[in-house]
Amino acid sequence: MVNNEFRTIIDSLRIAMSGEDSSSIEASVRVVLDKYTGKWEKPYSIQNLKRLYYHGLNKNAAKKIKDAGIDEDSLKKYIDDFSDEDKEIIAKKYRLLMITIH
């Protein structure tokens, strides 16, 4: 089984995303990339966004993210707006994942 951390991140954050942000896998991936990078390539195709979700980040995608400029504060602010209950659900999901990996 492939360990796809990117998919795990997207799935976890979709728990608390607004209806529009979580309306589809590609919308959720685009939101995370928009929030995590300073200048994400907006016209990234739907197929490529789905590929990132289902197959994880490859070297090319990781380079594009790095080149777009990492903006961790933007993603942190986005997550800070989630409810405390949603943050707890996300944290539990990550704890369970860590237990199953080890």
Secondary structure as UniProt FT lines:
FT   HELIX           5..14
FT   TURN            15..16
FT   TURN            19..22
FT   HELIX           25..36
FT   TURN            42..43
FT   HELIX           46..55
FT   HELIX           59..68
FT   HELIX           72..80
FT   HELIX           84..101
//
